[in-house]
Structures are given as structure tokens and as C-alpha cells.
């Protein structure tokens, strides 16, 4: 009896060991299936610790779209800047050729070699596209050959519905169709432009450009990147969808965003939402503006369009080196010299009285040929009564410098002064430029900019 008991215990132990072995090696149990092979673990670990984000990897959120290459050839190497614009047939003239001429003529050879202009001919009129491409090939043969200009088209088959869609903001059906298609045009344009340049600049097809705009953009990008602050969009114009700069790595997100919400609202409104979603809370507007709207008639039904960017300067002025002094009380850090230096700064002073002045003392005497002074902001803080003078023979005191004698050049009108060809009347070199207040005013004063030309 004892032997039988011992046999039963041994058999039970043997069965238990066998069972545990079977369980631990069985593929039918979840414990085994939850454990990936070592190689798979390593691959997941690699993905998790990668320094490169999924956005920077590219190749995500692809849009199902095919392009027709109408002129030029895709660049074989990435440039610094891609300039994108979409163009459609207008009922009253076209601005595309002058816009392209402005872009290339205002750029140096080195700047042109760092840039690719991508034009999407987004009209479905075949005859218009053929005529436009032929004109582009004639006028811009060199730019096409050097890979600085590419012309593309997307067939209507790739567009989602453009009629019978939502009428937000009580817009007319024609208006909704126009703005919705425009969003899709920009979507396809940005999709094509991914990776072509390090940065992407959005323009419209009816603008003129400031001289050396690319060099200015490069400088502002470098300054912004040094700040190590999040930015999604830099603005080089206050108008619409003109002069908006994006990182190329974020273009797929922008394209998909435009595609998803193409029928909801106009593109410039969508851009604001995109910027906020990319965690850039405030707009970053760089002045002076680098692009000016020159179209007189809109691409939508040929309606009259008089939009102008008041901050645009075709030539980015570089005034002569000088020191600037003023006895007008300065508000915060809006110092007098900011009105003299190129850029977005300005001088802001408290209520001036008669005899107050702002004096510019040149480091070296110059023959002044033209003077421009602009004051105020939004119709406020204008300099009401003042005259502009040029002076000779610098004198120095403990606090400031000035000139012994001054000659009046002219007076302000509506807060502004402009005069050209001064050298015909004042041919000798000047050492000072002075703005002299001739009557007290209660309002404060903003001097936006002082610009001079010299011979």
C-alpha cells in the first residue's frame, strides 16, 4: 500500500513538471505572444530614441496627386528657398510674367542660384495654359535651363468636389467655389515643393519684390533660429497669402491641413489657424515688407482690388553711418536712432513742443539728393508742424552733437516729408539733417522712418 502511494506521488510530480514544461513552450498561450523577438525589440527601441522627429523624416501624410511638368526640370539638389505661386486665367489682364521678372531681376546671380520658383498653372483652360507656357519659355529660357524655374499643372480629375459644398459666412456659391479651389491649388503646390528648398515662400502671381529679398529672408531666418523659439510662419508682407515663409519639413502638414479644410474658409484665415496649431501664438511680421501687391483686378470675377502694403520698400535703404540725437522725451525703448536704421524699429516720443528737434549727424559729410520722412501709425501720432533742415560744420557738446548752421529744405504736410533732387539746390556736402518742431502738439509723435539718398 505504501509503495502504491509513493508511485502515485511520483507520477503526480512527473505530470506536474511535464505540464509546466508544456505551458512554458506552448505557442497557444498569451504570455509567449506578448514577447517580441529580440530583433523586434531593438527596432522599436531605435524608433523611440531617434533624435529625428516623425515630421523631419518626411514621406508621411502623402496626398494622392499626379503632376504634369509643363516647363523646366526638377532640381537635382536642394536649394535654400522655394518660391511658390499659383496662377489662373484672369478676365482682365495677367500679372504672372511681371511678377516673375521682378523676382529674378531683384536677385543677384548668387541669390538666383539659391532659389527655385515653382509656378502651378491651376486653370483648366488648355489653350490658356499652352499660351502661358509658350510665353514663359520665351521670356525665361535661361532660368528654365538653370533649374531656377519650374512650371507644373494638376489635372481637374485630382480635385475633390468644388460645387454644391458648404456656404460658410453666407458667401455666394461662386465665391465658395473660388476660395475652395484656391485652397486646393495651394495644397497641391506645397505638396510638390516638399524638399525642393530648405524653406518655402508663398506668393501670389501679382506682386513685385524688394531688391535682394532672398538675402534679407536668409538673415531673418538665421536670427529667428538663433532665438530657439518655436515658429511655424514668418511673414514678409501684411497682405493675404503673400510673403509667408514655412519650413520645408512642415509642408506636408500644411498641405494636408489645406486639403482637409479646403471648403471651410479662405486660405489666409486657414493660415492663422495652422500657425496657432503649430504652437506659434503670435504672428512674426518682419518689416519693411519685401513684397507689394501690384494687381489692379482680382482673379475672382475681375473685381477691382486696390490693396497695397504700406510697409513695402522696393529698395532696402542703407542710410549713411550717423549718430542721432533728440530732446523729445523718448517712450520706453523706442529710441531716435531706430527711425534712421533700416528695419522695423521706430522712434516714439512724448508730446513735442516748439523748438524740439531730432538731429542726424553724419560720420562723414554727404551730398544729400533725396529725403523721405514718414510719421504716425494708423493715422495717429503724426508730427503736425515741423520743418526739415540740412546743416554744416559739426559742433560737439557734453551731451550731444549738432551743426553750427542749418538751411531749411521744406515743411511737413500731413505728417510726411518727401523731396528729391536736393543736390540741384544744395550741391555742397552736408554734415547734419534736422527735423525741427515748429509748433507744440498734445499728441505724441512716431517717426517711422527717415530715408535719404546721396550722390
Buried (B, 14 or more C-beta within 10 A) or exposed (E): EEEEEEEEEEEEEEEEEEEEEEEEEEEEEEEEEEEEEEEEEEEEEEEEEEEEEEEEEBEEEEBEBEBEEBBBEEBEEEBBBBBBBBBBBBEEEBBBBBBBBBBBEBBEEEBBBBBBBBBBBBBBEEEBBEEBBEEBBEBBEEBBEBBBBBBBBBEEEEBEEBEEBEEEEEBEEEBBBBBBBBBBBBBBBBBBBBBBBBBBBBBBBBBBBBBBBBBBBBEBBEEBEEEEEEBBBBBBBBBBBBBBBBBBBBBBBBBBBBBEBBBBBBBEEBBEEBBEEBEBEEBBBBBBBBBBBBBEBBBBEEEEBEBEBEBBBEEBBEBBEBBBBBBBEBBEEBBBBBBBBBEBBBBBBEEBEEEBBBBBBBEEBBBBBBBBBBBBEEEEBBBBBBBBBBBBEBBEEEEBBBBEEBEEBEEBEEBBBBBEEBBEEBEEBBBBBBBBBEEEBEBBBBBBBBBBBBE
